[in-house]
Amino acid sequence: MGPMVAARAFRRSIGRHVANGDLVVGDGARIQAILKGSLAWTGKGHATDRAVVLGLNGYTPRALIDIDVNDLIGDLWQRIRIEEDAWTAGFAPPDDIIFDRGDPLPEHPNGMIFRVVDGDRCLHERRYFSIGGGFISGEEEIDDIEAPLAMEDAQGFPYPFESGRDMLEMSQECGLSIAGMKRENEHRYHGDKELDRGLDEIWMVMKQCIENGLGAEGTLPGGLNVKRRAHHLIEALRAGEGRISMNDWLCAYAMAVNEENAAGHMVVTAPTNGAAGVVPAVLNYMVEHEGLDMDGIHDFLLTAAAIGGLIKHRSSISGAEVGCQGEVGSASAMAAAGLCAVMGGTVAQVENAAEIALEHHLGLTCDPVAGLVQVPCIERNGFGAIKAFTAASLAMRGSGHHIMTLDACISAMKQTGEEMSHKFKETSLGGLAVSITEC
């Protein structure tokens, strides 16, 4: 998602500079996309090249929801030019997308360089960084932002908590839940009806992803010949085969979503594509098996969003930065918090649930086999959902008072990620990615 957004941003950047008269794109001009760091090492498996092609042709992730991307890519891949009303430039994907496996850009391991070149001359260049969850940063702000995140003045928000401690103190002072404070903050941009419509849409898309995944069979693309398992798992559960536990349902729902992601289909970044199954799985379980209503769904999502925001603000959700502890670990913490909230937990118990879930993902590497978001990623989402449920249940059995705070756990995750070898951070150079033995 990030590279698609970046590629589209570069297309628009060309248009702006042409319109301003400071860029002339002649007949011999070409566009080059140079992928650096983990985008180079796992770009094929993560379909980064496909994303760049889509973005340079003006598409956004949201615009592709109802489009057969495979058919579209088949057409776009054969084209040799990008055409706009005011400019046109050559672009042949096999030649002009370059996987540069040399040193990554110093600012971030997910870096991209887009250029308009004419022969040996570079006419226009922009650098972008994919920081997780489909968000990007440009070269102008990457050195001046935290986490890295673009910052906004906290003034004007009624409850601008920037840490778990702030969150607990503000809640105690105002008497609102985490979801209540998050809702009030969102009112700066959205009224209640608009906010609820947005939350409804997120849930409906999550639900659709689960249903799509549970209904699909076959082999996932990419070359590993991974068989879809969610459909057969849910059929066995619905038929009452064998001993059935909550864990089985959670795995079926989570794996359904991540099999859809592995197939290149629609998912909700929660907080990332690779960790997209955890939050929907836990929420769907509560809806299907515990009768959670729409108000509860809203509170779940708002609480989860608040925790995800803290993690992103104080550390990272990018596997290329901190490993999978920042992806599935963050998703599990978000889901645990949302679950604890709708189970009637206090704010202190919710914070505790998030901390427990995150704590027991610390050190988790991002080592996708063949660079594909399949092994171990699909099953890992199931286990992230199980840990979220366990964390919420454990927190509900306590008073909310605990030794390790959420803030301290997030700090530990950040430090662990910084000291983790790049081999274990979405490069497929270590761990399971190099441990397959071919018979």
Secondary structure, 3 states (H helix, E strand, C coil): CHHHHHHHHHHHHHHHHHHHCCCCCCCCCEEEEEECCHHHHCCCCCCHHHHHHHHHCCCCCHHHCCCCHHHHHHHHCCCCEEECCCCEEECCHHHHEEECCCCCCCCCCCEEEEEEEECCEEEEEEEEEEEECCEEEECCCCCCCECCECCCCCCCCCCCCCCHHHHHHHHHHHCCCHHHHHHHHHCCCCCHHHHHHHHHHHHHHHHHHHHHHHHCCCECCCCCCCECCHHHHHHHHHCCCCCCCHHHHHHHHHHHHHHHHHCCCCCCCCCCCCCCCHHHHHHHHHHHHHCCCHHHHHHHHHHHHHHHHHHHHHCCCCHHHHCHHHCHHHHHHHHHHHHHHHCCCCHHHHHHHHHHHHHCCCCCCECCHHHCCCCCHHHHHHHHHHHHHHHHHHHHCCCCCCCCCHHHHHHHHHHHHHHCCHHHECCCCCHHHHCCCCC
